Amino acid sequence: QVQLVESGGGLVQAGGSLRLSCAASTSISRLNSMGWYRQAPGKQRELVALISGGGITRYADSVKGRFTISRDNAKNTVYLQMNSLQPEDTAVYYCNAYSGSGTWWGQGTQVTVSS
């Protein structure tokens, strides 16, 4: 069982920045990948960014160039730096971890971007 705790969400104006954090209860170096997903009201959950065990990153087209996923193995934490935020980025953001033993989700953190 892997526990994931997100933090860093909040309310920002368009053009602003936030950094989300996801602290894991296990060594993240033992996980195949970690990622961030988001779900806006009335919409399906979508992949925002992914980082593999080898450090390869992947981004949704809508956030590429604005968001950056990174990790700190010593702190067992993955981050999502979000710059140039837009109202359409408003959603609940969820941390995800994947390994051969299973898939785990955090509780989510709300990000709201005002016009």
Secondary structure, 3 states (H helix, E strand, C coil): CCCEEEECCEEEECCCCEEEEEEECCCHHHCCEEEEEEECCCCCCEEEEEEECCCCEEECCCCECCEEEEEEHHHCEEEEEECCCCHHHCEEEEEEEEECCEEEECCCEEEEEEC
